[in-house]
Amino acid sequence: MYSSHKYQILKGKIRILLSDLYEAIAGTEQDFTNGKLGRAIFLLSVPMVLEMVMESVFAVVDIFFVSKLGAEAVATVGITESMMTIVYAIGMGLAVGTTAMVSRRIGEKNPESAALTSFQAIMTGVFVSLLISIPGVLFASKLLYLMGADSKMVDQNFMYTAIMFGGNGIIMLLFIINAIFRSSGDAAISMRILWLANIVNIILDPCLIFGLEPFPELGIQGAAIATNTGRGIAVIYQFYLLFKGKGRVKLMIRHLYIQHNVLLRLIRLSMGGIGQSIIATTSWIGLMRIIAEFGSEVVAGYTIAIRVIIFTLLPSWGLSNATATLVGQNLGAGKPDRAQKSVLYTGKVNMTFLGIIALVFIAFPSVFIRLFINDPAVIESGIVCLRIISYGFILYALGMVMVQAFNGAGDTATPTIINLFCFWLFEIPLAYLLAIMMGYAEKGVYIAIITAESTMAIIALLLFRRGKWKLRVV
């Protein structure tokens, strides 16, 4: 009788879990400033995690097919992606400002102001992308040479770099508009947008790279065209949903004008987000430049290992994005204690998840590297990279959540200062010291990465506990 009772309780909990899972994926009308905090985090984080998995699929699918073209093609993708991190940094920075303001307005139950803010963010992204695309296309070859690529690599593959820079506006809008949906609480919409983009990319990648009939064989250029096409179709769908959909933020004709006070406030917040992203991501350019000293096989191994790592870190970034939305909405609703609890809860979940992933990568790194390439030298290099960097996963998880808590509150300056110290003043000099001056080669770079990331997490936690982020006015 007792066992039967426990079975019924378990069955009921499973039914509730499946119901919540369906609601999270299908879309929810939950007010995230009320109700059970655990359920709110679950409903927000599930579609955000799936969205981030879809974002990582872009990188994994591209490198999977491009790896069939050889180590030089993989190295070109790696070098180009390291430069494109500037685009991602600006897009993510604008998304940070957008998230802070839109989530605060939604928490205040002011969807009209949320819509106005959204249009300001979109126009800012369009303007900035034009400033990047023109020089990126014109000087693609010179940029590859600057990053240490050899002449053969540049001559054969420079069009990949040109196409990726030319399509940076698509990336920018994808980031910004998905931030609008996420921060308003419509995380399931952002998830479905990335599903669409990935389906198109997965179909077009092999067709354009290898020339499957009736498509032309474009090699590495085909990967760039497929990625931009998939993302471009997703952006068109985003605009359709903003104007015709049933989300919490809906754009009307009356919102399509520049409101200077909102625009300036958004830019001020976004500058902090852009600053912290550029500092963090340009440090990866510096690291790539150091790693390039050790040959194309090492660069290719590092590129593949980082793609595998990104695939696992992006779900954690999804959890962190849920934190930013909850912090912004609950501060807007005048509930700072609920905002703090959401951060601590999500942090524990994230650390548990990445801790398990770290154990798998440390024990079986070769399994994941061999999925992409058969070159023994590249495989060995990738194994070393994946295993060493995995030792820092638990603190990476904590740091992600802490940083997004500050950003969601509108305190974008604190993470910027932390990133400046940890990545520019600490990580790059340490990497150069260990890799070049002390002779540890690429292993020195990997040790510098986990040291800097762990330091960032600890500093962010100490500052979070001081609680000044609760007083930010957005």
Residue pairs with C-beta under 8 A, 6 or more apart in sequence:
20 39
20 42
20 43
21 46
23 30
23 43
24 42
24 43
24 44
24 46
24 47
24 187
24 188
25 46
25 47
25 50
25 188
25 191
26 188
27 186
27 188
27 189
28 43
28 185
28 188
30 39
30 40
30 43
30 185
32 40
32 43
32 44
32 185
32 325
32 326
32 329
32 330
33 107
33 329
33 330
33 332
33 333
33 335
33 338
37 338
37 341
37 342
37 345
38 345
40 326
40 342
41 322
41 326
41 342
41 345
41 346
41 349
43 187
44 185
44 187
44 322
44 325
44 326
45 318
45 319
45 322
45 346
45 349
46 187
47 187
47 188
47 190
47 191
48 182
48 187
48 190
48 191
48 318
48 319
48 321
48 322
49 315
49 318
49 319
50 191
50 318
51 178
51 182
51 187
51 190
51 191
51 193
51 194
51 318
52 314
52 315
52 316
52 317
52 318
52 321
53 311
53 314
53 315
53 318
54 191
54 194
54 195
54 197
54 198
55 194
55 314
56 310
56 311
56 314
57 198
57 201
57 202
57 311
58 197
58 198
58 201
58 227
58 230
58 231
59 81
59 307
59 310
59 311
60 307
60 308
60 311
61 198
61 201
61 202
61 205
62 77
62 201
62 205
62 223
62 226
62 227
63 74
63 77
63 303
63 304
63 307
63 372
64 371
64 372
65 205
65 206
65 209
65 210
65 223
66 73
66 74
66 77
66 209
66 220
66 223
67 73
67 74
67 304
67 372
67 373
68 209
68 210
69 209
69 219
69 220
71 296
71 297
71 300
71 373
71 375
71 378
72 152
72 153
72 156
72 157
72 296
73 157
73 219
73 220
74 300
74 303
74 304
74 373
74 378
75 149
75 153
75 296
75 299
75 300
75 303
76 144
76 149
76 153
76 157
76 160
76 161
76 220
77 160
77 220
77 223
77 303
78 288
78 299
78 300
78 302
78 303
78 306
79 144
79 147
79 148
79 149
79 161
79 288
79 292
79 299
80 144
80 160
80 161
80 164
81 303
82 147
82 284
82 285
82 288
83 143
83 147
83 161
83 165
83 285
84 164
84 165
84 168
84 171
85 281
85 282
85 284
85 285
86 132
86 278
86 281
86 282
86 285
87 129
87 132
87 165
87 168
87 171
87 172
88 171
88 175
88 277
88 281
89 274
89 277
89 278
89 280
89 281
89 282
90 128
90 132
90 172
90 274
90 277
90 278
91 125
91 171
91 172
91 174
91 175
91 176
92 175
92 273
92 274
92 277
93 270
93 271
93 272
93 273
93 274
93 275
93 276
93 277
93 278
94 121
94 124
94 125
94 128
94 172
94 175
94 176
94 179
94 270
94 273
94 274
95 175
95 176
95 178
95 179
95 273
96 179
96 269
96 270
96 272
96 273
96 274
96 276
96 277
96 324
96 407
96 412
97 121
97 266
97 267
97 268
97 269
97 270
97 271
97 272
97 273
97 412
98 117
98 118
98 121
98 176
98 179
98 180
98 183
98 266
98 270
99 179
99 182
99 183
99 321
99 324
99 325
99 328
99 407
99 408
100 183
100 269
100 324
100 328
100 407
100 408
100 409
100 410
100 412
100 474
101 114
101 117
101 262
101 265
101 266
101 269
101 410
101 474
102 114
102 117
102 118
102 179
102 180
102 183
102 184
102 249
102 328
103 183
103 184
103 324
103 325
103 327
103 328
103 329
103 332
103 408
104 328
104 329
104 331
104 332
104 410
104 474
105 111
105 113
105 114
105 117
105 332
106 114
106 183
106 184
106 185
106 248
106 249
106 328
106 329
106 332
107 328
107 329
107 330
107 331
107 332
107 333
108 332
108 333
111 184
111 248
111 249
111 250
113 262
114 184
114 248
114 249
115 249
115 250
115 251
115 252
115 255
116 255
116 259
116 262
117 262
117 266
118 177
118 180
118 242
118 249
118 251
118 255
119 251
119 255
119 256
119 257
120 258
120 259
120 262
120 263
120 266
121 176
121 179
121 180
121 266
121 270
122 173
122 176
122 177
123 258
123 263
124 176
124 263
124 266
124 267
124 270
125 169
125 172
125 173
125 175
125 176
126 169
126 172
126 173
128 172
129 168
129 169
129 172
129 173
130 169
132 165
132 168
133 165
133 166
133 167
133 168
133 169
136 143
136 161
136 162
136 164
136 165
136 166
136 168
137 162
137 165
137 166
140 158
140 159
140 161
140 162
140 165
141 154
141 158
141 161
143 161
144 153
144 154
144 157
144 158
144 161
145 154
147 285
147 288
147 289
147 292
148 289
148 292
148 293
149 292
150 296
153 296
156 220
157 220
159 220
159 221
159 224
160 220
160 221
160 223
160 224
163 221
163 224
163 225
163 228
164 224
164 227
164 228
166 228
167 224
167 227
167 228
167 231
167 232
170 228
170 231
170 232
170 235
171 231
173 235
173 238
174 193
174 197
174 231
174 234
174 235
174 238
177 193
177 235
177 238
177 239
177 242
178 190
178 193
178 194
178 238
180 242
180 249
181 187
181 189
181 190
181 193
181 241
181 247
181 249
182 190
182 321
182 325
183 324
183 325
183 328
183 329
184 247
184 248
184 249
185 248
185 325
185 329
186 247
186 248
186 249
187 322
187 325
189 241
189 245
189 247
193 234
193 237
193 238
193 241
194 234
196 230
196 233
196 234
196 237
197 230
197 231
197 233
197 234
198 230
199 230
200 226
200 229
200 230
200 233
200 234
201 226
201 227
201 229
201 230
201 231
204 215
204 222
204 225
204 226
204 229
204 230
205 222
205 223
205 226
205 227
206 212
207 215
207 222
207 226
208 215
208 216
208 218
208 221
208 222
208 223
208 225
208 226
209 217
209 218
209 219
209 220
209 222
209 223
209 226
210 217
210 222
211 217
211 218
215 222
218 225
241 247
242 249
242 250
242 251
243 250
243 251
243 252
265 474
269 410
269 412
269 474
270 412
271 412
272 411
272 412
272 413
272 415
272 416
273 407
273 412
275 412
275 416
275 419
275 420
276 403
276 412
276 415
276 416
276 418
276 419
279 416
279 419
279 420
279 423
279 424
280 419
280 423
283 423
283 424
283 427
283 428
283 452
286 428
286 431
287 427
287 428
287 431
287 445
287 448
287 449
288 299
288 302
290 428
290 431
290 432
290 435
290 436
290 445
291 298
291 299
291 302
291 435
291 442
291 445
292 299
293 435
293 436
294 441
294 442
297 375
297 377
297 378
297 381
298 381
298 441
298 442
300 373
300 375
300 378
300 381
300 382
301 369
301 377
301 378
301 379
301 380
301 381
301 382
301 383
301 384
301 385
302 381
302 382
302 385
302 442
304 369
304 372
304 373
304 378
304 382
305 365
305 369
305 381
305 382
305 383
305 385
305 386
305 389
306 385
307 372
308 361
308 368
308 369
308 382
308 386
309 361
309 386
309 389
309 390
312 354
312 357
312 361
313 354
313 396
313 400
315 353
316 350
316 353
316 354
316 396
316 397
316 400
317 400
319 346
319 349
319 350
319 353
319 400
319 401
320 346
320 350
320 400
320 401
320 403
320 404
321 404
322 346
323 342
323 343
323 346
323 347
323 401
323 404
323 405
323 408
324 404
324 405
324 407
324 408
325 408
326 338
326 339
326 342
326 343
326 346
326 408
327 339
327 342
327 343
327 404
327 405
327 408
327 409
328 408
328 409
328 410
328 474
330 336
330 338
330 339
330 342
331 339
331 408
331 409
331 470
331 472
331 474
336 470
339 405
339 408
339 409
339 470
340 467
340 470
343 401
343 402
343 405
343 464
346 401
347 397
347 398
347 401
347 402
350 397
350 398
350 400
350 401
351 394
351 397
351 398
353 397
354 393
354 394
354 396
354 397
355 393
355 394
355 397
357 390
357 393
358 390
358 391
358 393
358 394
361 368
361 386
361 387
361 390
361 393
362 387
362 390
362 391
365 382
365 383
365 386
365 387
365 390
366 379
366 383
368 386
369 378
369 379
369 382
369 383
369 386
370 379
373 379
373 382
381 442
384 442
384 443
384 446
385 442
385 446
388 443
388 446
388 447
388 450
389 446
389 449
389 450
391 450
392 449
392 450
392 451
392 453
392 454
395 453
395 454
395 457
395 458
396 453
396 454
396 457
398 457
398 460
398 461
399 453
399 454
399 456
399 457
399 460
402 457
402 460
402 461
402 463
402 464
403 415
403 418
403 456
403 460
405 464
405 469
406 412
406 414
406 415
406 460
406 463
406 464
406 469
407 415
409 469
409 470
409 472
409 474
410 472
410 473
410 474
411 468
411 469
411 472
414 460
414 463
414 469
415 460
418 456
418 459
418 460
418 463
419 456
421 459
422 452
422 453
422 455
422 456
422 459
423 452
423 456
426 451
426 452
426 455
427 448
427 449
427 451
427 452
428 448
430 447
430 448
430 451
430 452
431 444
431 445
431 448
431 449
433 444
434 440
434 443
434 444
434 445
434 447
434 448
435 441
435 442
435 443
435 444
435 445
435 448
436 444
438 444
440 447
